[in-house]
Amino acid sequence: MNNLVGVSPLADDGGHDAIKGFAYQFDKTLLDIFQSPGQRFEVEGAQDLSSERYYMQIKNRTGKFYLSVLRKAVRKMFAQFLTSQDAAFILHCHFADQAPGTTRLLTPDELNVLLSGQFDEVEPDLKLQFSKSFCINFSEDYETQFKAVLKSITANLHAKDSVEGLSYHAILHAYLRNLILSQSLGTRWVSLNDLKKAVRDAQSAIFTSMYVAHCGYEKYLKMVRRQYLPKRVNVPNLERVVSLECRETTSAEDIAEAVLTICDRYRIQENSPTPYFTFRGDYDEGLIKASLWEAGGYFNDGRGYHGGAFKMDILIDPPFGSARLKIVEQSKLGDLMSRVAVKEFHDFFLTERNDPPIAVPRPSHVFLQSHGDLTQVFR
């Protein structure tokens, strides 16, 4: 008997069916998120999909239904049940000979057959309790479920037409795949707001690349300048973090000039918050700091006199007076933002965007070809 499609890329059904199985799983995940917008869901955690109320395995099969095909999935869910006995367990699946929308339970004898050899020592009462909290939901095929997802995308994400709906669908599948590949087990949680943000971020990246390609980089910089240059009297008096991505070829002098230009933009009064700057990528921290010092950019990096041990209290509230700017290492950024009410996060990237480690309202992401271009944006 072949394994279920979607269990593994190495399933006997072949790579095509395995990929289709994962797509079926992702579409079911999206449907559940759209149907419960206020909940958070875990993807590829203890089970294929989990919420606060249930655990779910998701399978797609084009053949006929046999209980033995479900043995591996049922065993995995029963093992989870032994540690989470208050939750419901759902096997969401499609079989060619089962009517969508129907539900099937397991008899005690059927469950014993599926669990035999691995859970023989488990008390019968526990098996009976599991059988009452477990059900098999037969659902529609891949194509029908896919159409339902596109309909939900249009309704929830306001896609203008089928083409935009398909592009959103691709964006969301890529987002879920990246979530699984980049996040560790137990941290792969997602909500409707996360899906909306994924689409917004992708739209922003697509817009930027198209604008630069069709209108030219100079016009793009003028557009960014309009975004950042309201009247100086309207600059909010807020805590800010400015993140600059660096490359090996990045000029320390360009960085220093850009940093000081941004400081002049935001530090209007002596009592206004000193901006925090953080750098990432390939760069020489010593060269950047030396260039800043030579240009009059006297900074506080939380290390006190002659580069002592880093102390967050010195960075946030220096005992030796104010500095024109503050420098915080990427590894300390999360700690800083947990202690300081940062309201603006500005990410200037050369190759890859970087989100703040702690959520802030509407973080700004701006593509640059060179840090020297920031002098055009902020002057």
NUNUVEX-654167 format. One line per 10 residues: number of its first residue (from 0); their letters; for each residue x negated, y negated, z negated of N, C-alpha, C, O. Coordinates in steps of 0.2 Angstrom, whole numbers. Atoms other than C-alpha are relative to their C-alpha. Example, Ala and Ser with C-alpha at 12.3 -4.5 7.8 and 13.67 -1.06 7.14 Angstrom:
% residues 2
0 = as = -4,6,0,-62,22,-39,-4,-6,0,-9,-5,-3; 4,6,1,-68,5,-36,4,-5,-3,1,-11,-4
***
This chain:
% residues 379
0 = mnnlvgvspl = -4,6,0,0,0,0,-4,-6,0,-9,-7,-4; 4,6,-1,-7,-17,5,1,-5,-6,7,-4,-9; -1,5,5,-10,-31,-8,5,-5,3,7,-6,9; -4,5,-2,2,-45,-8,-3,-6,3,-9,-8,1; 3,6,-4,-1,-60,4,-1,-5,-5,4,-7,-9; 1,6,4,-8,-75,-6,-4,2,-7,-5,-2,-10; 3,-1,6,-16,-65,-20,-8,-1,1,-11,-3,-4; 8,1,-1,-34,-66,-12,-1,-1,7,2,2,11; 2,1,-7,-42,-72,4,-3,7,3,-3,7,9; 3,-6,-2,-49,-54,4,6,5,1,4,11,1
10 = addgghdaik = -6,-5,0,-31,-46,5,-1,4,6,-3,1,11; 0,-5,-6,-29,-31,17,4,-3,6,2,-1,11; -4,2,-5,-17,-41,27,-4,-5,5,-1,-6,10; 4,4,-4,-31,-52,34,0,-7,-2,5,-10,-6; 1,7,2,-37,-70,33,6,-4,2,8,-9,-2; -5,4,-2,-22,-77,43,6,0,-5,9,-5,-7; -5,-1,5,-9,-70,31,-2,-3,-7,3,-5,-10; 2,3,6,-19,-75,16,0,-7,0,3,-10,-5; -1,7,0,-20,-93,21,7,-2,0,9,-7,-3; -7,2,0,-2,-93,25,3,1,-7,8,-2,-9
20 = gfayqfdktl = -2,-1,7,1,-86,8,-1,-5,-5,3,-7,-9; 2,6,4,-8,-100,0,4,-6,2,6,-10,-3; -4,5,-2,2,-112,10,7,0,-2,10,-4,-4; -7,-1,3,18,-104,4,0,-2,-7,5,-5,-9; 1,2,8,12,-106,-14,0,-7,-1,3,-10,-5; 1,7,1,7,-124,-11,7,-4,1,9,-8,-2; -6,3,-2,24,-128,-3,5,1,-6,9,-3,-7; -4,-1,6,33,-120,-18,-1,-5,-6,3,-7,-9; 2,4,6,23,-130,-30,2,-7,2,5,-10,-3; -3,6,-1,28,-146,-21,7,-1,-1,9,-6,-3
30 = ldifqspgqr = -7,0,1,46,-142,-21,2,0,-7,6,-4,-9; -2,1,8,46,-139,-40,-2,-7,-3,2,-9,-7; 2,6,3,37,-155,-43,5,-5,2,7,-10,-2; -5,5,-2,49,-165,-32,7,1,-4,11,-4,-5; -6,-2,4,64,-156,-41,0,-2,-7,5,-3,-10; 1,1,7,57,-160,-58,-5,-6,-1,-10,-5,-3; 5,6,-1,49,-178,-56,-3,-2,-7,-8,-5,-7; 2,2,7,47,-180,-75,-5,5,-3,-7,3,-8; 4,-6,3,37,-164,-78,-7,0,3,-8,-3,9; 6,-1,-2,19,-160,-76,-1,8,1,2,12,-3
40 = fevegaqdls = 0,-7,-2,14,-143,-68,-8,2,1,-12,-2,3; 7,-2,0,-2,-133,-69,0,5,6,4,10,7; 1,-3,-6,-8,-126,-52,-6,5,-1,-11,3,-3; 5,-5,1,-18,-109,-52,-4,-1,-7,-10,-1,-8; 3,0,7,-20,-109,-71,1,7,-2,-2,12,0; -2,-7,2,-13,-94,-81,3,4,5,2,10,6; -3,-3,-6,-2,-91,-66,-1,-4,6,-4,-9,6; 1,4,-6,0,-97,-49,3,-8,-1,0,-12,1; -4,6,2,12,-111,-56,3,0,-6,6,5,-8; -3,0,6,16,-116,-73,3,-7,-2,0,-12,0
50 = seryymqikn = -2,6,3,26,-129,-83,1,1,-7,-2,6,-10; -1,-1,8,31,-132,-101,5,6,-1,5,8,-7; -5,-4,2,45,-120,-99,-1,7,4,2,12,1; 0,-6,-3,40,-106,-87,-7,1,3,-11,-3,4; 5,-2,-4,26,-96,-78,2,3,6,7,7,6; -2,-2,-6,27,-92,-60,-5,3,4,-11,1,5; 4,-3,-5,19,-80,-48,4,-1,7,10,-1,7; -3,2,-7,22,-85,-29,-3,5,5,-9,5,7; 2,-4,-5,22,-72,-15,4,0,6,10,-1,6; -3,0,-6,26,-71,3,-2,6,4,-8,7,5
60 = rtgkfylsvl = 1,-6,-3,28,-55,12,5,1,6,11,0,5; -4,-1,-5,35,-51,29,3,7,1,8,8,5; -3,-7,0,39,-33,26,6,1,-5,9,-3,-7; -6,-1,4,52,-24,16,-2,0,-7,-8,1,-9; 1,0,7,54,-24,-3,-1,6,-3,3,11,-2; 1,-6,4,46,-11,-14,-3,-2,-7,-7,-7,-7; 2,3,7,44,-13,-33,-8,1,-1,-11,-3,-4; 7,-1,1,26,-5,-32,-4,-6,3,-10,-7,1; 4,5,-3,20,-20,-21,-1,-6,-6,-5,-9,-5; 0,5,5,24,-31,-37,-5,2,-6,-5,-2,-11
70 = rkavrkmfaq = 3,-2,6,13,-21,-49,-5,-5,-2,-5,-6,-8; 5,4,2,-2,-32,-49,3,-7,-3,0,-9,-8; -3,6,2,9,-48,-51,3,1,-7,2,-3,-11; -4,-1,6,20,-41,-65,-5,1,-6,-4,-1,-11; 5,-1,6,5,-35,-75,-4,-6,-2,-5,-7,-8; 3,7,2,-3,-52,-74,4,-4,-4,2,-7,-9; -5,4,3,13,-60,-80,1,3,-7,2,0,-12; -1,-3,6,15,-47,-94,-6,-2,-5,-5,-3,-11; 6,1,4,-3,-50,-100,1,-7,-3,-1,-9,-9; -2,7,2,2,-69,-101,5,0,-5,5,-4,-10
80 = fltsqdaafi = -6,0,5,18,-65,-110,-2,2,-7,0,0,-12; 3,-3,6,8,-56,-124,-2,-6,-4,-3,-6,-10; 3,6,4,1,-74,-129,5,-5,1,4,-10,-3; -5,5,-1,16,-84,-123,7,3,0,10,3,5; -6,-4,0,32,-75,-128,6,-4,0,12,-2,1; -6,4,0,43,-90,-129,2,-3,7,7,-6,8; -1,2,-7,42,-94,-110,3,4,4,4,10,3; -3,-4,-5,51,-88,-95,-5,2,5,-10,-2,6; 5,-3,-5,42,-78,-81,4,1,6,9,5,6; -3,0,-7,47,-80,-63,-4,3,5,-10,0,6
90 = lhchfadqap = 4,-2,-6,41,-70,-48,4,-3,6,9,0,8; -3,3,-6,46,-81,-33,-3,3,6,-9,2,7; 3,-4,-6,44,-71,-17,5,0,5,11,-1,5; -4,-1,-6,50,-68,0,-1,7,3,-7,9,4; 0,-6,-4,54,-51,8,5,0,5,10,-3,5; -4,0,-6,61,-48,25,7,3,-1,12,0,2; -6,-3,0,75,-37,19,4,-2,-6,9,1,-8; -3,2,6,80,-47,3,3,-7,2,0,-12,5; -3,6,-1,93,-61,4,-2,-6,-4,-3,-5,-10; 3,5,4,86,-78,-1,6,-3,-5,12,-3,-3
100 = gttrlltpde = -4,2,5,94,-85,-17,3,5,-4,6,4,-9; -2,-5,5,97,-68,-25,-6,1,-5,-11,-1,-4; 5,-1,5,89,-63,-41,0,7,-2,6,10,-2; 0,-7,3,84,-46,-48,-4,1,-6,-9,-3,-7; 4,-1,6,79,-40,-65,-3,7,0,-2,11,5; 3,-7,0,69,-25,-70,3,4,-6,4,1,-11; -3,-5,6,76,-10,-80,-6,2,-4,-12,1,-2; 6,-2,4,65,-4,-94,-4,5,3,-10,6,3; 3,-5,-3,61,11,-84,-5,-2,6,-10,0,6; 4,3,-6,55,1,-69,-6,-4,-3,-11,-3,0
110 = lnvllsgqfd = 6,4,3,44,-10,-80,-5,5,-3,-11,4,-2; 5,-5,3,36,5,-89,-4,3,6,-10,4,5; 4,-3,-5,31,12,-72,-5,-5,3,-10,-3,4; 4,5,-3,24,-4,-66,-6,-2,-5,-12,-4,-3; 5,1,5,14,-6,-83,-4,6,-2,-9,5,-6; 3,-6,2,9,12,-85,-8,0,2,-10,-2,7; 8,0,-1,-10,15,-87,-3,-6,-3,-9,-5,-4; 4,5,3,-14,-2,-94,3,-3,-6,0,-6,-10; -3,3,6,-1,-7,-107,4,6,-3,9,4,-6; -3,-5,3,4,10,-113,1,0,-8,5,2,-11
120 = evepdlklqf = 0,0,7,0,6,-131,4,-6,-3,5,-7,-9; -4,6,2,11,-10,-131,7,3,-3,10,7,0; -7,-2,3,27,-8,-142,5,-1,5,6,-6,8; -6,0,-4,43,-4,-133,4,-7,-1,7,-9,4; -5,6,1,52,-19,-141,-3,-6,4,0,-10,6; 3,5,-4,39,-31,-133,1,0,7,3,-5,11; -2,-1,-7,42,-23,-116,7,-2,1,9,-5,7; -7,2,-1,60,-25,-118,1,-8,0,5,-10,3; 0,7,0,58,-43,-123,-2,-4,6,1,-8,9; 2,3,-6,48,-47,-108,5,1,6,6,-3,10
130 = sksfcinfse = -5,-2,-6,61,-38,-96,6,-5,-1,9,-7,4; -6,5,0,74,-51,-103,-2,-7,2,2,-11,4; 2,7,-2,63,-66,-100,-3,0,7,-6,-5,9; 3,-1,-6,57,-60,-83,5,1,6,10,5,5; -5,-1,-6,66,-61,-66,-4,-1,7,-9,-4,7; 3,1,-7,62,-59,-47,5,-4,3,11,-3,4; -4,4,-4,69,-73,-37,-2,0,7,-8,-1,9; 1,-1,-8,70,-69,-18,2,-7,3,7,-10,2; -1,7,-3,68,-85,-8,-1,1,7,-2,6,10; 1,1,-7,67,-91,10,-7,2,2,-11,2,-1
140 = dyetqfkavl = 6,-1,-3,54,-87,22,-5,-6,1,-3,-12,-1; 5,5,0,38,-98,25,3,-6,4,3,-12,2; -2,5,-4,46,-108,39,6,-4,-3,6,-10,-3; -6,4,3,63,-112,30,-3,-4,-6,0,-10,-7; 3,4,6,53,-117,14,-3,-6,3,-3,-11,-1; 4,6,-3,42,-128,25,4,-6,2,3,-11,0; -5,5,-2,57,-137,32,3,-4,-6,4,-10,-6; -2,3,6,63,-140,14,-5,-5,-3,-3,-10,-6; 5,4,2,47,-147,9,-1,-7,4,-1,-12,1; 0,6,-4,47,-159,23,5,-5,-1,5,-11,-2
150 = ksitanlhak = -6,4,1,64,-165,19,-1,-3,-7,1,-9,-8; 1,3,7,59,-168,0,-6,-5,1,-5,-10,-3; 5,5,-1,43,-177,6,3,-7,3,2,-12,0; -3,6,-2,54,-189,16,4,-3,-5,4,-10,-5; -4,3,5,66,-192,2,-4,-3,-6,-2,-8,-9; 4,2,6,53,-193,-12,-6,-5,1,-8,-9,-3; 6,5,-2,38,-202,-3,2,-4,6,-3,-8,8; -3,5,-5,49,-212,10,-4,1,6,-6,-5,9; 3,0,-6,41,-205,25,4,-3,6,10,-1,5; -4,4,-5,47,-215,40,3,5,5,8,4,8
160 = dsveglsyha = -2,-5,-5,48,-200,52,-3,6,-1,-7,7,-6; 2,-7,1,44,-182,55,-8,0,1,-11,4,-3; 7,1,-1,26,-187,61,-3,-2,-7,-8,1,-9; 2,2,6,23,-196,45,1,5,-6,-4,6,-10; -2,-6,4,31,-182,35,-5,5,0,-8,8,-5; 5,-5,-1,19,-170,42,-7,-2,-2,-11,2,-5; 6,3,2,4,-181,39,0,0,-8,-6,2,-11; 0,-1,8,9,-182,20,0,7,-2,-4,8,-7; 1,-7,1,11,-164,20,-7,3,0,-9,6,-5; 8,-2,0,-7,-161,25,-4,-3,-5,-8,0,-8
170 = ilhaylrnli = 4,3,5,-13,-174,13,1,3,-7,-3,4,-11; -1,-3,7,-4,-166,-2,-3,7,0,-5,9,-5; 3,-7,0,-10,-148,3,-8,-1,-1,-11,3,-5; 7,1,1,-28,-155,4,-1,-2,-7,-6,0,-11; 1,3,7,-25,-164,-13,0,6,-5,-4,7,-9; -1,-6,4,-19,-147,-21,-6,4,0,-9,7,-5; 6,-5,-1,-34,-137,-13,-6,-3,-4,-9,0,-7; 5,3,4,-46,-150,-20,0,0,-7,-5,1,-11; -1,0,7,-38,-150,-37,-3,7,-2,-6,7,-8; 2,-7,2,-41,-131,-38,-8,1,1,-11,4,-4
180 = lsqslgtrwv = 7,-1,-1,-59,-132,-31,-4,-4,-5,-10,-2,-6; 4,5,3,-65,-147,-41,2,0,-8,-3,-2,-12; -2,1,7,-56,-145,-58,0,7,-3,1,12,0; 1,-6,4,-59,-131,-71,7,3,-2,12,-1,-2; -6,-4,2,-46,-118,-76,2,-4,-7,-1,-5,-11; -3,3,5,-34,-126,-88,1,-8,0,4,-11,-4; 0,7,0,-36,-144,-82,3,-2,7,3,-8,9; -3,1,-6,-27,-142,-65,8,-2,0,12,1,2; -7,2,2,-11,-152,-70,2,-6,5,-3,-10,7; -2,5,-5,-1,-162,-57,7,-2,-1,11,2,-3
190 = slndlkkavr = -7,3,0,15,-173,-57,2,-3,6,-3,-4,11; -2,3,-6,25,-182,-44,-4,-7,0,-6,-9,6; 4,6,0,15,-198,-49,-7,1,3,-9,-3,7; 6,-2,-3,-1,-189,-44,1,1,7,-4,-1,11; -1,-1,-7,6,-184,-27,1,-7,3,-2,-8,9; -1,7,-3,12,-202,-24,-7,-4,1,-9,-7,6; 7,3,-1,-6,-208,-28,-4,3,5,-8,-1,8; 4,-3,-5,-14,-195,-17,2,-3,7,-3,-4,11; -2,3,-7,-4,-202,-2,-2,-7,0,-4,-9,6; 2,7,0,-7,-220,-7,-8,0,2,-10,-4,6
200 = daqsaiftsm = 7,0,-1,-26,-216,-8,-2,2,7,-6,-2,10; 1,-2,-7,-26,-207,9,2,-5,5,-2,-7,10; -2,5,-4,-16,-221,17,-5,-6,0,-7,-8,5; 5,6,0,-29,-234,11,-6,2,4,-9,-2,7; 6,-2,-4,-43,-224,18,1,0,7,-4,-2,11; -1,0,-7,-35,-221,34,1,-7,3,-2,-9,8; -1,7,-2,-30,-240,35,-7,-3,1,-8,-6,6; 7,3,0,-48,-245,31,-4,2,7,-7,-2,10; 4,-2,-6,-56,-234,45,3,-2,6,-1,-4,11; -3,3,-6,-43,-239,58,-1,-7,1,-3,-10,6
210 = yvahcgyeky = 0,7,-1,-44,-257,54,-8,-2,2,-9,-6,6; 7,1,-2,-63,-257,55,-2,2,7,-5,-2,11; 1,-2,-7,-63,-247,71,3,-4,5,0,-6,10; -4,3,-5,-50,-257,80,-1,-8,-1,0,-11,5; 0,7,0,-52,-275,73,-7,-2,-1,-9,-8,-1; 7,2,1,-71,-275,69,-1,-1,-8,4,-3,-12; 2,1,7,-80,-276,52,1,-7,-3,2,-8,-8; 0,7,3,-81,-295,51,7,-2,-2,9,-5,-7; -7,1,2,-62,-296,52,3,4,-6,6,1,-10; -2,-4,6,-60,-282,39,-3,-4,-6,1,-4,-11
220 = lkmvrrqylp = 3,3,6,-72,-292,27,4,-6,-1,5,-8,-7; -4,6,1,-61,-308,30,7,2,-4,9,-1,-8; -6,-3,3,-46,-297,25,-1,1,-7,3,-1,-12; 2,-2,7,-55,-291,9,-1,-7,-4,1,-7,-10; 1,6,3,-60,-309,5,7,-3,-2,7,-6,-7; -6,3,1,-42,-315,6,3,4,-6,7,1,-10; -2,-4,5,-38,-301,-6,-3,-2,-7,1,-2,-12; 4,1,6,-51,-306,-19,0,-8,-2,-3,-10,-7; 1,7,1,-50,-325,-17,6,-4,-1,8,-8,4; -6,5,2,-34,-333,-25,-4,-6,-3,-10,-6,-3
230 = krvnvpnler = 3,6,3,-37,-350,-32,-3,2,-7,-1,6,-11; 4,-2,6,-50,-350,-46,4,-1,-6,3,3,-11; -4,1,6,-38,-357,-59,5,6,-1,7,7,-7; -5,-6,1,-27,-341,-56,-4,6,-2,0,12,-2; 4,-6,2,-41,-329,-61,2,3,-7,1,-1,-12; -2,-3,6,-34,-318,-75,-6,1,-5,-11,3,-3; 5,-1,5,-44,-318,-91,0,7,-3,3,8,-9; -1,-7,2,-46,-299,-92,-7,3,0,-12,1,2; 6,-4,0,-59,-286,-96,0,4,7,5,7,9; 1,-3,-7,-66,-279,-79,-6,5,0,-11,3,-3
240 = vvslecrett = 6,-4,-2,-77,-265,-73,-1,0,7,4,1,11; 2,0,-7,-86,-266,-56,-5,5,1,-10,6,-2; 4,-6,-2,-93,-250,-49,-3,-1,7,1,-2,12; 4,1,-7,-106,-251,-35,-3,7,2,-7,9,-2; 4,-6,-3,-111,-235,-25,-6,-2,3,-6,-7,7; 7,1,-3,-129,-235,-20,-3,5,4,-1,11,3; 3,-5,-4,-139,-226,-7,-8,-1,-1,-10,-6,-4; 8,1,1,-158,-223,-7,-3,-6,3,-8,-8,1; 3,6,-3,-160,-237,5,3,-7,-2,1,-12,1; -3,6,2,-150,-249,-5,-5,-5,-3,-10,-3,-6
250 = saediaeavl = 5,6,2,-159,-266,-8,2,-2,-7,7,-4,-8; -1,2,6,-161,-270,-26,1,-8,0,5,-10,-5; -2,7,-1,-161,-288,-21,7,-2,2,10,-6,-1; -7,1,-2,-145,-287,-12,5,2,-6,10,-2,-7; -4,-2,6,-137,-278,-28,0,-6,-5,5,-8,-7; 0,5,5,-143,-292,-39,4,-6,2,7,-9,-1; -4,6,-3,-136,-306,-27,7,1,-1,11,-3,-2; -7,-1,0,-120,-297,-26,3,0,-7,9,-3,-8; -3,0,7,-118,-294,-45,1,-7,-3,6,-9,-6; 0,7,3,-122,-313,-49,6,-4,4,9,-8,1
260 = ticdryriqe = -5,3,-4,-110,-318,-35,7,2,-3,12,-2,-4; -6,-2,3,-96,-308,-43,1,-3,-7,6,-5,-9; -1,3,6,-100,-314,-60,2,-8,0,6,-10,-4; -2,7,-1,-98,-332,-54,7,-1,2,11,-5,0; -7,0,-2,-81,-327,-47,4,1,-6,9,-2,-7; -5,-2,5,-74,-320,-63,-2,-3,-7,3,-4,-11; 2,3,7,-84,-329,-78,1,-7,1,-4,-11,2; -1,7,-1,-76,-346,-76,-1,-4,-7,-4,-9,-6; 1,4,7,-76,-351,-95,-5,4,-4,-6,10,-3; 4,-3,4,-89,-347,-108,3,6,-4,-1,11,-6
270 = nsptpyftfr = -3,-5,4,-77,-337,-118,4,5,4,7,9,1; -4,-6,-4,-70,-326,-104,-4,6,0,-11,6,-1; 4,-6,1,-75,-308,-105,-6,1,5,-5,-1,11; 6,-2,-4,-92,-303,-98,2,6,4,3,11,1; -2,-6,-4,-89,-291,-83,-5,5,-1,-11,4,-3; 4,-6,1,-96,-273,-85,-2,2,8,3,2,12; 2,-2,-6,-106,-267,-70,-3,8,-1,-6,9,-6; 3,-7,1,-110,-248,-67,-2,2,7,1,0,12; 3,-2,-6,-120,-240,-53,0,7,1,0,11,-4; 0,-7,-1,-119,-223,-45,-3,2,7,-4,-3,11
280 = gdydeglika = 3,-2,-6,-127,-213,-31,-8,0,-1,-10,1,-6; 7,0,1,-145,-214,-27,-3,-7,-1,-2,-12,4; 3,6,2,-154,-229,-35,-5,0,-5,-5,5,-9; 5,1,5,-168,-235,-45,2,-5,-5,2,-11,-4; -3,4,5,-161,-242,-61,-5,-6,-2,-3,-11,-3; 5,5,2,-177,-251,-66,-1,-5,5,-2,-11,3; 0,5,-5,-178,-260,-49,6,-5,0,5,-11,0; -6,4,0,-160,-266,-50,-1,-5,-6,1,-11,-6; 1,4,6,-163,-272,-68,-5,-6,1,-4,-11,-2; 5,5,0,-179,-281,-64,2,-5,5,1,-11,4
290 = slweaggyfn = -2,5,-4,-171,-289,-49,5,-5,-3,5,-11,-1; -5,4,3,-157,-295,-59,-3,-5,-5,-1,-11,-5; 4,4,5,-169,-302,-73,-3,-6,4,-3,-12,2; 4,5,-3,-179,-311,-60,4,-6,3,3,-11,4; -5,5,-3,-163,-319,-52,4,-4,-5,8,-8,-3; -4,3,5,-157,-325,-69,6,3,-2,10,0,-6; -6,-4,2,-145,-311,-72,-2,3,-6,-3,9,-6; 2,-3,6,-148,-309,-90,6,5,-3,11,2,-3; -5,-5,1,-139,-293,-95,-1,3,-7,-6,3,-10; 0,-4,6,-134,-283,-110,2,7,3,7,9,6
300 = dgrgyhggaf = -1,-7,-2,-136,-264,-107,1,5,-6,1,11,-5; -1,-4,6,-132,-258,-125,-6,2,-3,-6,7,-7; 7,-3,2,-151,-255,-128,-4,-5,-5,-9,-3,-7; 3,4,4,-155,-270,-138,-7,-3,2,-8,-3,8; 6,3,-1,-173,-277,-139,-5,5,3,-6,11,0; 5,-4,-3,-186,-269,-127,3,7,2,-1,12,1; -2,-6,-2,-175,-255,-121,1,6,-5,-2,11,-4; -1,-5,5,-171,-246,-137,5,5,1,8,6,7; -6,-5,-1,-158,-232,-140,6,-3,2,8,-8,-1; -7,3,-2,-141,-235,-132,4,0,-6,5,6,-9
310 = kmdilidppf = -5,0,5,-128,-240,-144,6,-4,3,6,-10,6; -6,3,-3,-110,-244,-138,2,-6,-3,5,-11,0; -2,7,3,-107,-257,-151,-4,-6,2,-1,-11,2; 4,5,-2,-121,-267,-145,2,-2,7,2,-8,9; -3,2,-7,-114,-266,-127,6,-4,-1,7,-9,3; -6,3,0,-97,-271,-132,0,-7,-4,3,-11,-2; 0,6,4,-100,-284,-146,-8,-1,-2,-9,0,-8; 7,1,1,-119,-289,-145,-1,-4,-6,2,-10,-6; 1,5,6,-125,-296,-162,-5,-5,2,-6,-10,-2; 5,5,-1,-138,-306,-153,2,-6,5,-2,-9,8
320 = gsarlkiveq = -2,5,-5,-127,-317,-142,3,3,6,2,8,8; -3,-2,-6,-118,-317,-126,-5,1,6,-11,-2,6; 5,-1,-6,-126,-311,-109,5,-2,6,11,-2,5; -3,2,-6,-121,-316,-92,4,6,3,10,5,6; -3,-6,-3,-116,-298,-87,-2,6,-5,-7,6,-9; 2,-6,4,-116,-280,-95,0,5,5,3,6,10; 1,-6,-5,-122,-264,-87,1,6,-4,-2,7,-10; -2,-7,3,-115,-247,-92,-1,5,5,0,5,10; 1,-6,-4,-121,-230,-86,6,3,1,11,3,-2; -6,-4,-2,-109,-219,-77,2,5,-6,8,6,-7
330 = sklgdlmsrv = -1,-5,5,-110,-206,-91,3,-3,-6,6,0,-10; -2,3,6,-105,-219,-104,7,-4,2,10,-7,-3; -6,3,-2,-90,-226,-94,6,2,-3,10,-2,-5; -6,-3,3,-77,-215,-101,1,-3,-7,6,-5,-9; 0,2,7,-82,-219,-119,2,-8,0,5,-10,-5; -1,7,0,-82,-238,-115,7,-1,1,10,-5,-2; -7,2,-2,-65,-238,-107,5,3,-5,11,1,-5; -4,-3,6,-58,-228,-122,0,-5,-6,5,-5,-10; 0,5,5,-63,-243,-133,1,-7,2,3,-11,-2; -1,7,-3,-61,-258,-122,6,0,5,6,5,9
340 = avkefhdffl = -7,0,-4,-44,-262,-114,-2,-3,7,0,-9,9; 2,2,-7,-51,-263,-96,7,0,4,11,5,4; -6,1,-4,-37,-270,-85,-1,0,8,3,1,12; 2,-1,-7,-46,-270,-68,-6,4,1,-11,3,-3; 5,-4,-2,-57,-258,-60,-2,-1,7,3,1,11; 2,2,-7,-66,-263,-44,-5,5,3,-11,5,0; 5,-5,-3,-75,-249,-34,-2,-2,7,2,-2,12; 3,2,-6,-86,-255,-20,-4,6,3,-9,7,0; 3,-6,-2,-91,-239,-10,-3,-1,7,0,-4,11; 3,-1,-7,-102,-235,5,2,6,3,2,6,9
350 = terndppiav = -1,-7,-3,-98,-217,8,6,3,-4,11,6,0; -5,-4,4,-86,-210,-6,3,-4,-5,0,-7,-9; -3,4,6,-73,-218,-17,-1,3,-6,-3,9,-7; 1,-3,6,-74,-216,-35,6,-3,-5,6,-9,-6; -5,2,4,-59,-217,-47,-2,-1,-7,-7,2,-9; 2,1,7,-60,-224,-65,1,6,-4,6,10,-3; -1,-6,4,-62,-210,-78,6,-1,-5,9,4,-7; -6,1,4,-47,-218,-88,4,-4,5,2,-9,8; -4,3,-4,-32,-224,-79,1,-7,-1,1,-10,-7; -1,8,1,-30,-243,-76,5,-2,6,6,2,11
360 = prpshvflqs = -5,2,-5,-16,-252,-66,-3,-2,6,-8,-6,7; 1,2,-6,-19,-252,-48,-8,-1,1,-10,-7,3; 7,1,-2,-38,-249,-46,-2,-2,7,2,0,11; 1,3,-7,-46,-258,-31,-6,4,3,-11,5,-1; 6,-3,-3,-57,-248,-19,-1,-3,7,3,-4,11; 2,4,-6,-66,-257,-5,-6,3,3,-11,4,0; 5,-3,-3,-77,-250,8,-5,-6,2,-3,-11,4; 6,5,-2,-94,-259,12,-5,4,5,-6,9,4; 6,-2,-4,-107,-257,25,-7,-1,-4,-12,2,-3; 5,2,3,-119,-266,14,2,-4,-6,7,-8,-6
370 = hgdltqvfr = -2,4,6,-119,-274,-4,-1,-7,2,2,-11,-2; 1,7,-2,-125,-290,4,7,-3,3,8,-9,2; -7,2,-3,-107,-291,12,4,-3,-6,9,-7,-5; -5,3,6,-100,-295,-6,-1,-7,-1,3,-11,-3; 1,7,1,-108,-312,-5,6,-4,5,8,-9,3; -6,2,-5,-95,-315,10,7,0,-4,11,-4,-3; -6,-1,3,-81,-308,0,1,-5,-6,7,-7,-7; -2,4,7,-83,-318,-17,-2,-7,0,-1,-10,-5; 2,7,0,-90,-335,-11,5,-4,4,5,-10,5
***
